[in-house]
Amino acid sequence: MSDNAWTGAAVAGVVAAYALGSGRLARSPVSAAMVFVGCGILIGPVGLDLVTLETDGGPLLTLLEAALTLVLFTDAMSVRRGDLRTGGALPGRLLGIGLVLSIGAGWLLAWPLLPGLTGWEAALVGAILAPTDAALGASAVSDPRVPRLVRQTLNVESGLNDGMVLPLFVLFLAAVPGTSYAAEGASGTLWRALLLSTALGLALGWAGGRLLRRATARGWVTAEWRQIYVLAVAAGPYELAVVADGSGFIAAWVAGFAFAQGLGTAESAGRDEHTTDLAEYLGGLLAMLSLLFFGAVLLGPALEHLSWRLVGYAVLSLTVVRLVPVALALAGSGLRLPTVAYIGWFGPRGLASIVLGLLVAEEHVNGVETIARVVAITVGLSVLLHGMSAVWAAGRYGAWYRRAAAEPGLRESAAVPAVRGRRRIALLHRSDS
């Protein structure tokens, strides 16, 4: 049997085994992300050696790009314009203030702890590790004991910050000598990666949504093919932006917003709420497979080169670099300290950081080994710590909120409209029932 066949058999076995035990694991402290990352380490070079970056790098990158494209598109599509103003613009504070401060803090922290990197390479580390992935701490954003205001704030932040980081990531990458974006120059990068990609996403996303709305209203499209159509609209802007030497991820993210606007409300479009189910479930499955391969080709090898600098940066990235910017962003919002601490802690690093880190590895920059290792260790530590603490912390915070809710005028009790949960979070969710 060829190596590729053994790899495919191992991946199929892990998915099947988790599916059969998913109900039992749902009542345990072990999250889906922990299972897939752990199994990835076992099948990687430090274990069975069925998967390596040298032999499987191309297919792995394709898988990761497909997963992030679907996640960016569906996340952007699910966020409404009013969500940024939820509860006094709490998501807007986290995205407009907290995200920028997190990137800056990660950049500055890399200078003393990762001395082999240049200034722009350190900036890349800050940008790569700034986006959060709510699915890795699913209970934190889905537990009904947590007030809806907090759950929605975390969900909206996670759905948008990966896309918002992309322009800065591209600009930082263009500033590093020897990369493909550096060859374009600043003006070329601004034109192709940012402006052209955004224009493609807006045009194709809006046109795709408008066409689906009209076809549905006339009864031309079945429910099944509506869901398949969403996959095509998500892939189209990405591929065209790549053909134009732009950023496919930026195009896909913008297309998600535009698609939702072109499609309109469920009532006016004549569609049900399940139009994006296939794209969201497929994105969730690809995200879990991405975690499996992440454990194999990135985290496993990185564990063989641990140092106090790498571990120290990872710990500080998950704590100080996240908590302090969140506290500053939420200052004056009226939220109590337990709420600020809860929002600050639940900023897991996940799929976006993995993909952006691998894209830097593909560019072969001077500090690529250090960047890959610190990203791998930070994401791996996040999977472990946020996964293990999600149910416990949601329970403790929920108990505090239940006691505090009796106080009049509690900020956390503000009424907010319900939002439809994302299927990727549902796939990774651990229920404690």
Order of alpha helices (4+ residues) and beta strands (2+ residues): alpha-alpha-alpha-alpha-alpha-alpha-alpha-alpha-alpha-alpha-alpha-alpha-alpha-alpha-alpha-alpha-alpha-alpha-alpha-alpha-alpha
